[in-house]
Amino acid sequence: MDIGALSLAWSDTKVHNDISVAVLDKSLDVQEQASAAMINMMNKSMMETSVNPNVGSNFDMSV
C-alpha cells in the first residue's frame, strides 16, 4: 500500500469516527432532555399527590 492510499484510508476512518462521535453527542443531548422532562413530569405529579392525596390513588371498577 502506498502513502497516498494509506493517507486516504486514514482520512476516511477519521471522518467516520468524527461522524460517529457527533451522532453520539447528539443522542446524549436528546436523552438528557428527555430525562429532564420525565423528572419534571414526575415532580409535577408528586406535587399533585401532596396537595390532593386521595386523587388518583384508588380505582374502583365494577362489571
mmCIF file of the N, C-alpha and C atoms, coordinates in Angstrom:
data_MODEL
# 
_entry.id   MODEL 
# 
loop_
_atom_site.group_PDB 
_atom_site.id 
_atom_site.type_symbol 
_atom_site.label_atom_id 
_atom_site.label_alt_id 
_atom_site.label_comp_id 
_atom_site.label_asym_id 
_atom_site.label_entity_id 
_atom_site.label_seq_id 
_atom_site.pdbx_PDB_ins_code 
_atom_site.Cartn_x 
_atom_site.Cartn_y 
_atom_site.Cartn_z 
_atom_site.occupancy 
_atom_site.B_iso_or_equiv 
_atom_site.pdbx_formal_charge 
_atom_site.auth_seq_id 
_atom_site.auth_comp_id 
_atom_site.auth_asym_id 
_atom_site.auth_atom_id 
_atom_site.pdbx_PDB_model_num 
ATOM 1   N N  . MET A 1 1  ? 0.853   -1.167 0.000  1.00 0.00 ? 1  MET A N  1 
ATOM 2   C CA . MET A 1 1  ? 0.000   0.000  0.000  1.00 0.00 ? 1  MET A CA 1 
ATOM 3   C C  . MET A 1 1  ? 0.898   1.229  0.000  1.00 0.00 ? 1  MET A C  1 
ATOM 4   N N  . ASP A 1 2  ? 0.643   2.136  -0.892 1.00 0.00 ? 2  ASP A N  1 
ATOM 5   C CA . ASP A 1 2  ? 1.473   3.331  -0.968 1.00 0.00 ? 2  ASP A CA 1 
ATOM 6   C C  . ASP A 1 2  ? 0.985   4.394  0.016  1.00 0.00 ? 2  ASP A C  1 
ATOM 7   N N  . ILE A 1 3  ? 1.766   5.443  0.140  1.00 0.00 ? 3  ILE A N  1 
ATOM 8   C CA . ILE A 1 3  ? 1.485   6.510  1.103  1.00 0.00 ? 3  ILE A CA 1 
ATOM 9   C C  . ILE A 1 3  ? 0.168   7.217  0.789  1.00 0.00 ? 3  ILE A C  1 
ATOM 10  N N  . GLY A 1 4  ? -0.123  7.443  -0.468 1.00 0.00 ? 4  GLY A N  1 
ATOM 11  C CA . GLY A 1 4  ? -1.360  8.128  -0.846 1.00 0.00 ? 4  GLY A CA 1 
ATOM 12  C C  . GLY A 1 4  ? -2.602  7.342  -0.452 1.00 0.00 ? 4  GLY A C  1 
ATOM 13  N N  . ALA A 1 5  ? -2.606  6.064  -0.731 1.00 0.00 ? 5  ALA A N  1 
ATOM 14  C CA . ALA A 1 5  ? -3.746  5.218  -0.378 1.00 0.00 ? 5  ALA A CA 1 
ATOM 15  C C  . ALA A 1 5  ? -3.891  5.108  1.133  1.00 0.00 ? 5  ALA A C  1 
ATOM 16  N N  . LEU A 1 6  ? -2.790  5.016  1.826  1.00 0.00 ? 6  LEU A N  1 
ATOM 17  C CA . LEU A 1 6  ? -2.816  4.950  3.280  1.00 0.00 ? 6  LEU A CA 1 
ATOM 18  C C  . LEU A 1 6  ? -3.379  6.238  3.858  1.00 0.00 ? 6  LEU A C  1 
ATOM 19  N N  . SER A 1 7  ? -2.970  7.363  3.302  1.00 0.00 ? 7  SER A N  1 
ATOM 20  C CA . SER A 1 7  ? -3.476  8.657  3.751  1.00 0.00 ? 7  SER A CA 1 
ATOM 21  C C  . SER A 1 7  ? -4.979  8.769  3.530  1.00 0.00 ? 7  SER A C  1 
ATOM 22  N N  . LEU A 1 8  ? -5.459  8.319  2.372  1.00 0.00 ? 8  LEU A N  1 
ATOM 23  C CA . LEU A 1 8  ? -6.893  8.360  2.096  1.00 0.00 ? 8  LEU A CA 1 
ATOM 24  C C  . LEU A 1 8  ? -7.668  7.450  3.038  1.00 0.00 ? 8  LEU A C  1 
ATOM 25  N N  . ALA A 1 9  ? -7.149  6.275  3.310  1.00 0.00 ? 9  ALA A N  1 
ATOM 26  C CA . ALA A 1 9  ? -7.817  5.342  4.216  1.00 0.00 ? 9  ALA A CA 1 
ATOM 27  C C  . ALA A 1 9  ? -7.875  5.911  5.627  1.00 0.00 ? 9  ALA A C  1 
ATOM 28  N N  . TRP A 1 10 ? -6.793  6.518  6.079  1.00 0.00 ? 10 TRP A N  1 
ATOM 29  C CA . TRP A 1 10 ? -6.755  7.106  7.411  1.00 0.00 ? 10 TRP A CA 1 
ATOM 30  C C  . TRP A 1 10 ? -7.721  8.281  7.493  1.00 0.00 ? 10 TRP A C  1 
ATOM 31  N N  . SER A 1 11 ? -7.758  9.110  6.465  1.00 0.00 ? 11 SER A N  1 
ATOM 32  C CA . SER A 1 11 ? -8.667  10.249 6.437  1.00 0.00 ? 11 SER A CA 1 
ATOM 33  C C  . SER A 1 11 ? -10.113 9.784  6.451  1.00 0.00 ? 11 SER A C  1 
ATOM 34  N N  . ASP A 1 12 ? -10.431 8.745  5.688  1.00 0.00 ? 12 ASP A N  1 
ATOM 35  C CA . ASP A 1 12 ? -11.783 8.205  5.642  1.00 0.00 ? 12 ASP A CA 1 
ATOM 36  C C  . ASP A 1 12 ? -12.188 7.670  7.009  1.00 0.00 ? 12 ASP A C  1 
ATOM 37  N N  . THR A 1 13 ? -11.288 6.980  7.671  1.00 0.00 ? 13 THR A N  1 
ATOM 38  C CA . THR A 1 13 ? -11.560 6.449  9.007  1.00 0.00 ? 13 THR A CA 1 
ATOM 39  C C  . THR A 1 13 ? -11.797 7.577  9.999  1.00 0.00 ? 13 THR A C  1 
ATOM 40  N N  . LYS A 1 14 ? -10.990 8.622  9.892  1.00 0.00 ? 14 LYS A N  1 
ATOM 41  C CA . LYS A 1 14 ? -11.146 9.764  10.789 1.00 0.00 ? 14 LYS A CA 1 
ATOM 42  C C  . LYS A 1 14 ? -12.496 10.442 10.585 1.00 0.00 ? 14 LYS A C  1 
ATOM 43  N N  . VAL A 1 15 ? -12.920 10.579 9.350  1.00 0.00 ? 15 VAL A N  1 
ATOM 44  C CA . VAL A 1 15 ? -14.226 11.198 9.070  1.00 0.00 ? 15 VAL A CA 1 
ATOM 45  C C  . VAL A 1 15 ? -15.350 10.350 9.658  1.00 0.00 ? 15 VAL A C  1 
ATOM 46  N N  . HIS A 1 16 ? -15.277 9.039  9.479  1.00 0.00 ? 16 HIS A N  1 
ATOM 47  C CA . HIS A 1 16 ? -16.296 8.150  10.030 1.00 0.00 ? 16 HIS A CA 1 
ATOM 48  C C  . HIS A 1 16 ? -16.328 8.227  11.554 1.00 0.00 ? 16 HIS A C  1 
ATOM 49  N N  . ASN A 1 17 ? -15.179 8.283  12.176 1.00 0.00 ? 17 ASN A N  1 
ATOM 50  C CA . ASN A 1 17 ? -15.126 8.398  13.635 1.00 0.00 ? 17 ASN A CA 1 
ATOM 51  C C  . ASN A 1 17 ? -15.690 9.730  14.102 1.00 0.00 ? 17 ASN A C  1 
ATOM 52  N N  . ASP A 1 18 ? -15.367 10.814 13.397 1.00 0.00 ? 18 ASP A N  1 
ATOM 53  C CA . ASP A 1 18 ? -15.896 12.126 13.762 1.00 0.00 ? 18 ASP A CA 1 
ATOM 54  C C  . ASP A 1 18 ? -17.421 12.160 13.645 1.00 0.00 ? 18 ASP A C  1 
ATOM 55  N N  . ILE A 1 19 ? -17.948 11.551 12.602 1.00 0.00 ? 19 ILE A N  1 
ATOM 56  C CA . ILE A 1 19 ? -19.403 11.491 12.425 1.00 0.00 ? 19 ILE A CA 1 
ATOM 57  C C  . ILE A 1 19 ? -20.036 10.665 13.535 1.00 0.00 ? 19 ILE A C  1 
ATOM 58  N N  . SER A 1 20 ? -19.436 9.544  13.875 1.00 0.00 ? 20 SER A N  1 
ATOM 59  C CA . SER A 1 20 ? -19.972 8.700  14.941 1.00 0.00 ? 20 SER A CA 1 
ATOM 60  C C  . SER A 1 20 ? -19.998 9.436  16.273 1.00 0.00 ? 20 SER A C  1 
ATOM 61  N N  . VAL A 1 21 ? -18.954 10.170 16.567 1.00 0.00 ? 21 VAL A N  1 
ATOM 62  C CA . VAL A 1 21 ? -18.899 10.930 17.814 1.00 0.00 ? 21 VAL A CA 1 
ATOM 63  C C  . VAL A 1 21 ? -19.954 12.034 17.818 1.00 0.00 ? 21 VAL A C  1 
ATOM 64  N N  . ALA A 1 22 ? -20.148 12.701 16.692 1.00 0.00 ? 22 ALA A N  1 
ATOM 65  C CA . ALA A 1 22 ? -21.158 13.757 16.610 1.00 0.00 ? 22 ALA A CA 1 
ATOM 66  C C  . ALA A 1 22 ? -22.562 13.190 16.797 1.00 0.00 ? 22 ALA A C  1 
ATOM 67  N N  . VAL A 1 23 ? -22.842 12.036 16.201 1.00 0.00 ? 23 VAL A N  1 
ATOM 68  C CA . VAL A 1 23 ? -24.156 11.408 16.363 1.00 0.00 ? 23 VAL A CA 1 
ATOM 69  C C  . VAL A 1 23 ? -24.363 10.975 17.808 1.00 0.00 ? 23 VAL A C  1 
ATOM 70  N N  . LEU A 1 24 ? -23.351 10.408 18.421 1.00 0.00 ? 24 LEU A N  1 
ATOM 71  C CA . LEU A 1 24 ? -23.445 10.003 19.822 1.00 0.00 ? 24 LEU A CA 1 
ATOM 72  C C  . LEU A 1 24 ? -23.669 11.205 20.718 1.00 0.00 ? 24 LEU A C  1 
ATOM 73  N N  . ASP A 1 25 ? -22.977 12.305 20.462 1.00 0.00 ? 25 ASP A N  1 
ATOM 74  C CA . ASP A 1 25 ? -23.145 13.525 21.243 1.00 0.00 ? 25 ASP A CA 1 
ATOM 75  C C  . ASP A 1 25 ? -24.574 14.041 21.141 1.00 0.00 ? 25 ASP A C  1 
ATOM 76  N N  . LYS A 1 26 ? -25.120 14.044 19.941 1.00 0.00 ? 26 LYS A N  1 
ATOM 77  C CA . LYS A 1 26 ? -26.496 14.492 19.746 1.00 0.00 ? 26 LYS A CA 1 
ATOM 78  C C  . LYS A 1 26 ? -27.465 13.560 20.453 1.00 0.00 ? 26 LYS A C  1 
ATOM 79  N N  . SER A 1 27 ? -27.213 12.265 20.391 1.00 0.00 ? 27 SER A N  1 
ATOM 80  C CA . SER A 1 27 ? -28.063 11.291 21.059 1.00 0.00 ? 27 SER A CA 1 
ATOM 81  C C  . SER A 1 27 ? -28.048 11.500 22.575 1.00 0.00 ? 27 SER A C  1 
ATOM 82  N N  . LEU A 1 28 ? -26.891 11.775 23.126 1.00 0.00 ? 28 LEU A N  1 
ATOM 83  C CA . LEU A 1 28 ? -26.790 12.045 24.561 1.00 0.00 ? 28 LEU A CA 1 
ATOM 84  C C  . LEU A 1 28 ? -27.550 13.306 24.938 1.00 0.00 ? 28 LEU A C  1 
ATOM 85  N N  . ASP A 1 29 ? -27.486 14.337 24.101 1.00 0.00 ? 29 ASP A N  1 
ATOM 86  C CA . ASP A 1 29 ? -28.234 15.563 24.359 1.00 0.00 ? 29 ASP A CA 1 
ATOM 87  C C  . ASP A 1 29 ? -29.736 15.302 24.366 1.00 0.00 ? 29 ASP A C  1 
ATOM 88  N N  . VAL A 1 30 ? -30.203 14.523 23.404 1.00 0.00 ? 30 VAL A N  1 
ATOM 89  C CA . VAL A 1 30 ? -31.628 14.202 23.325 1.00 0.00 ? 30 VAL A CA 1 
ATOM 90  C C  . VAL A 1 30 ? -32.064 13.408 24.546 1.00 0.00 ? 30 VAL A C  1 
ATOM 91  N N  . GLN A 1 31 ? -31.259 12.435 24.952 1.00 0.00 ? 31 GLN A N  1 
ATOM 92  C CA . GLN A 1 31 ? -31.591 11.623 26.122 1.00 0.00 ? 31 GLN A CA 1 
ATOM 93  C C  . GLN A 1 31 ? -31.584 12.465 27.397 1.00 0.00 ? 31 GLN A C  1 
ATOM 94  N N  . GLU A 1 32 ? -30.671 13.411 27.478 1.00 0.00 ? 32 GLU A N  1 
ATOM 95  C CA . GLU A 1 32 ? -30.625 14.294 28.644 1.00 0.00 ? 32 GLU A CA 1 
ATOM 96  C C  . GLU A 1 32 ? -31.890 15.144 28.720 1.00 0.00 ? 32 GLU A C  1 
ATOM 97  N N  . GLN A 1 33 ? -32.340 15.668 27.594 1.00 0.00 ? 33 GLN A N  1 
ATOM 98  C CA . GLN A 1 33 ? -33.566 16.464 27.570 1.00 0.00 ? 33 GLN A CA 1 
ATOM 99  C C  . GLN A 1 33 ? -34.782 15.610 27.921 1.00 0.00 ? 33 GLN A C  1 
ATOM 100 N N  . ALA A 1 34 ? -34.827 14.390 27.398 1.00 0.00 ? 34 ALA A N  1 
ATOM 101 C CA . ALA A 1 34 ? -35.954 13.500 27.684 1.00 0.00 ? 34 ALA A CA 1 
ATOM 102 C C  . ALA A 1 34 ? -36.005 13.136 29.167 1.00 0.00 ? 34 ALA A C  1 
ATOM 103 N N  . SER A 1 35 ? -34.847 12.870 29.751 1.00 0.00 ? 35 SER A N  1 
ATOM 104 C CA . SER A 1 35 ? -34.835 12.513 31.177 1.00 0.00 ? 35 SER A CA 1 
ATOM 105 C C  . SER A 1 35 ? -35.196 13.709 32.043 1.00 0.00 ? 35 SER A C  1 
ATOM 106 N N  . ALA A 1 36 ? -34.766 14.904 31.649 1.00 0.00 ? 36 ALA A N  1 
ATOM 107 C CA . ALA A 1 36 ? -35.140 16.106 32.397 1.00 0.00 ? 36 ALA A CA 1 
ATOM 108 C C  . ALA A 1 36 ? -36.644 16.333 32.320 1.00 0.00 ? 36 ALA A C  1 
ATOM 109 N N  . ALA A 1 37 ? -37.236 16.110 31.148 1.00 0.00 ? 37 ALA A N  1 
ATOM 110 C CA . ALA A 1 37 ? -38.687 16.256 31.012 1.00 0.00 ? 37 ALA A CA 1 
ATOM 111 C C  . ALA A 1 37 ? -39.423 15.225 31.854 1.00 0.00 ? 37 ALA A C  1 
ATOM 112 N N  . MET A 1 38 ? -38.904 13.993 31.900 1.00 0.00 ? 38 MET A N  1 
ATOM 113 C CA . MET A 1 38 ? -39.542 12.951 32.695 1.00 0.00 ? 38 MET A CA 1 
ATOM 114 C C  . MET A 1 38 ? -39.465 13.272 34.181 1.00 0.00 ? 38 MET A C  1 
ATOM 115 N N  . ILE A 1 39 ? -38.322 13.760 34.620 1.00 0.00 ? 39 ILE A N  1 
ATOM 116 C CA . ILE A 1 39 ? -38.168 14.136 36.034 1.00 0.00 ? 39 ILE A CA 1 
ATOM 117 C C  . ILE A 1 39 ? -39.112 15.277 36.369 1.00 0.00 ? 39 ILE A C  1 
ATOM 118 N N  . ASN A 1 40 ? -39.220 16.246 35.471 1.00 0.00 ? 40 ASN A N  1 
ATOM 119 C CA . ASN A 1 40 ? -40.125 17.369 35.680 1.00 0.00 ? 40 ASN A CA 1 
ATOM 120 C C  . ASN A 1 40 ? -41.571 16.878 35.770 1.00 0.00 ? 40 ASN A C  1 
ATOM 121 N N  . MET A 1 41 ? -41.957 15.959 34.900 1.00 0.00 ? 41 MET A N  1 
ATOM 122 C CA . MET A 1 41 ? -43.302 15.408 34.913 1.00 0.00 ? 41 MET A CA 1 
ATOM 123 C C  . MET A 1 41 ? -43.570 14.665 36.220 1.00 0.00 ? 41 MET A C  1 
ATOM 124 N N  . MET A 1 42 ? -42.593 13.908 36.690 1.00 0.00 ? 42 MET A N  1 
ATOM 125 C CA . MET A 1 42 ? -42.768 13.170 37.940 1.00 0.00 ? 42 MET A CA 1 
ATOM 126 C C  . MET A 1 42 ? -42.895 14.127 39.117 1.00 0.00 ? 42 MET A C  1 
ATOM 127 N N  . ASN A 1 43 ? -42.104 15.199 39.102 1.00 0.00 ? 43 ASN A N  1 
ATOM 128 C CA . ASN A 1 43 ? -42.189 16.178 40.185 1.00 0.00 ? 43 ASN A CA 1 
ATOM 129 C C  . ASN A 1 43 ? -43.560 16.837 40.215 1.00 0.00 ? 43 ASN A C  1 
ATOM 130 N N  . LYS A 1 44 ? -44.122 17.127 39.041 1.00 0.00 ? 44 LYS A N  1 
ATOM 131 C CA . LYS A 1 44 ? -45.450 17.736 38.993 1.00 0.00 ? 44 LYS A CA 1 
ATOM 132 C C  . LYS A 1 44 ? -46.498 16.776 39.525 1.00 0.00 ? 44 LYS A C  1 
ATOM 133 N N  . SER A 1 45 ? -46.389 15.491 39.187 1.00 0.00 ? 45 SER A N  1 
ATOM 134 C CA . SER A 1 45 ? -47.372 14.527 39.686 1.00 0.00 ? 45 SER A CA 1 
ATOM 135 C C  . SER A 1 45 ? -47.220 14.333 41.188 1.00 0.00 ? 45 SER A C  1 
ATOM 136 N N  . MET A 1 46 ? -46.009 14.413 41.701 1.00 0.00 ? 46 MET A N  1 
ATOM 137 C CA . MET A 1 46 ? -45.789 14.312 43.142 1.00 0.00 ? 46 MET A CA 1 
ATOM 138 C C  . MET A 1 46 ? -46.419 15.500 43.850 1.00 0.00 ? 46 MET A C  1 
ATOM 139 N N  . MET A 1 47 ? -46.327 16.672 43.252 1.00 0.00 ? 47 MET A N  1 
ATOM 140 C CA . MET A 1 47 ? -46.931 17.855 43.859 1.00 0.00 ? 47 MET A CA 1 
ATOM 141 C C  . MET A 1 47 ? -48.451 17.701 43.896 1.00 0.00 ? 47 MET A C  1 
ATOM 142 N N  . GLU A 1 48 ? -49.050 17.166 42.836 1.00 0.00 ? 48 GLU A N  1 
ATOM 143 C CA . GLU A 1 48 ? -50.499 16.955 42.816 1.00 0.00 ? 48 GLU A CA 1 
ATOM 144 C C  . GLU A 1 48 ? -50.909 15.986 43.913 1.00 0.00 ? 48 GLU A C  1 
ATOM 145 N N  . THR A 1 49 ? -50.145 14.939 44.116 1.00 0.00 ? 49 THR A N  1 
ATOM 146 C CA . THR A 1 49 ? -50.451 13.968 45.159 1.00 0.00 ? 49 THR A CA 1 
ATOM 147 C C  . THR A 1 49 ? -50.311 14.593 46.546 1.00 0.00 ? 49 THR A C  1 
ATOM 148 N N  . SER A 1 50 ? -49.339 15.475 46.726 1.00 0.00 ? 50 SER A N  1 
ATOM 149 C CA . SER A 1 50 ? -49.166 16.094 48.036 1.00 0.00 ? 50 SER A CA 1 
ATOM 150 C C  . SER A 1 50 ? -50.284 17.085 48.332 1.00 0.00 ? 50 SER A C  1 
ATOM 151 N N  . VAL A 1 51 ? -50.839 17.723 47.310 1.00 0.00 ? 51 VAL A N  1 
ATOM 152 C CA . VAL A 1 51 ? -51.928 18.676 47.512 1.00 0.00 ? 51 VAL A CA 1 
ATOM 153 C C  . VAL A 1 51 ? -53.255 17.941 47.675 1.00 0.00 ? 51 VAL A C  1 
ATOM 154 N N  . ASN A 1 52 ? -53.498 16.945 46.841 1.00 0.00 ? 52 ASN A N  1 
ATOM 155 C CA . ASN A 1 52 ? -54.721 16.143 46.885 1.00 0.00 ? 52 ASN A CA 1 
ATOM 156 C C  . ASN A 1 52 ? -54.336 14.671 47.016 1.00 0.00 ? 52 ASN A C  1 
ATOM 157 N N  . PRO A 1 53 ? -54.097 14.201 48.228 1.00 0.00 ? 53 PRO A N  1 
ATOM 158 C CA . PRO A 1 53 ? -53.575 12.831 48.378 1.00 0.00 ? 53 PRO A CA 1 
ATOM 159 C C  . PRO A 1 53 ? -54.547 11.746 47.941 1.00 0.00 ? 53 PRO A C  1 
ATOM 160 N N  . ASN A 1 54 ? -55.862 12.032 47.896 1.00 0.00 ? 54 ASN A N  1 
ATOM 161 C CA . ASN A 1 54 ? -56.827 10.995 47.535 1.00 0.00 ? 54 ASN A CA 1 
ATOM 162 C C  . ASN A 1 54 ? -57.109 10.940 46.039 1.00 0.00 ? 54 ASN A C  1 
ATOM 163 N N  . VAL A 1 55 ? -56.666 11.919 45.295 1.00 0.00 ? 55 VAL A N  1 
ATOM 164 C CA . VAL A 1 55 ? -56.947 11.958 43.865 1.00 0.00 ? 55 VAL A CA 1 
ATOM 165 C C  . VAL A 1 55 ? -56.034 10.969 43.143 1.00 0.00 ? 55 VAL A C  1 
ATOM 166 N N  . GLY A 1 56 ? -56.630 10.022 42.449 1.00 0.00 ? 56 GLY A N  1 
ATOM 167 C CA . GLY A 1 56 ? -55.883 9.078  41.645 1.00 0.00 ? 56 GLY A CA 1 
ATOM 168 C C  . GLY A 1 56 ? -55.245 7.943  42.408 1.00 0.00 ? 56 GLY A C  1 
ATOM 169 N N  . SER A 1 57 ? -55.463 7.864  43.709 1.00 0.00 ? 57 SER A N  1 
ATOM 170 C CA . SER A 1 57 ? -54.813 6.797  44.467 1.00 0.00 ? 57 SER A CA 1 
ATOM 171 C C  . SER A 1 57 ? -55.651 5.520  44.494 1.00 0.00 ? 57 SER A C  1 
ATOM 172 N N  . ASN A 1 58 ? -56.960 5.625  44.265 1.00 0.00 ? 58 ASN A N  1 
ATOM 173 C CA . ASN A 1 58 ? -57.830 4.448  44.259 1.00 0.00 ? 58 ASN A CA 1 
ATOM 174 C C  . ASN A 1 58 ? -58.593 4.367  42.940 1.00 0.00 ? 58 ASN A C  1 
ATOM 175 N N  . PHE A 1 59 ? -58.831 3.140  42.527 1.00 0.00 ? 59 PHE A N  1 
ATOM 176 C CA . PHE A 1 59 ? -59.585 2.904  41.298 1.00 0.00 ? 59 PHE A CA 1 
ATOM 177 C C  . PHE A 1 59 ? -60.625 1.841  41.569 1.00 0.00 ? 59 PHE A C  1 
ATOM 178 N N  . ASP A 1 60 ? -61.895 2.222  41.548 1.00 0.00 ? 60 ASP A N  1 
ATOM 179 C CA . ASP A 1 60 ? -62.980 1.274  41.759 1.00 0.00 ? 60 ASP A CA 1 
ATOM 180 C C  . ASP A 1 60 ? -63.536 0.851  40.420 1.00 0.00 ? 60 ASP A C  1 
ATOM 181 N N  . MET A 1 61 ? -63.646 -0.452 40.228 1.00 0.00 ? 61 MET A N  1 
ATOM 182 C CA . MET A 1 61 ? -64.166 -0.959 38.962 1.00 0.00 ? 61 MET A CA 1 
ATOM 183 C C  . MET A 1 61 ? -65.188 -2.036 39.243 1.00 0.00 ? 61 MET A C  1 
ATOM 184 N N  . SER A 1 62 ? -66.327 -1.911 38.602 1.00 0.00 ? 62 SER A N  1 
ATOM 185 C CA . SER A 1 62 ? -67.318 -2.970 38.718 1.00 0.00 ? 62 SER A CA 1 
ATOM 186 C C  . SER A 1 62 ? -67.823 -3.303 37.332 1.00 0.00 ? 62 SER A C  1 
ATOM 187 N N  . VAL A 1 63 ? -68.095 -4.571 37.137 1.00 0.00 ? 63 VAL A N  1 
ATOM 188 C CA . VAL A 1 63 ? -68.532 -5.027 35.816 1.00 0.00 ? 63 VAL A CA 1 
ATOM 189 C C  . VAL A 1 63 ? -69.952 -5.548 35.933 1.00 0.00 ? 63 VAL A C  1 
# 
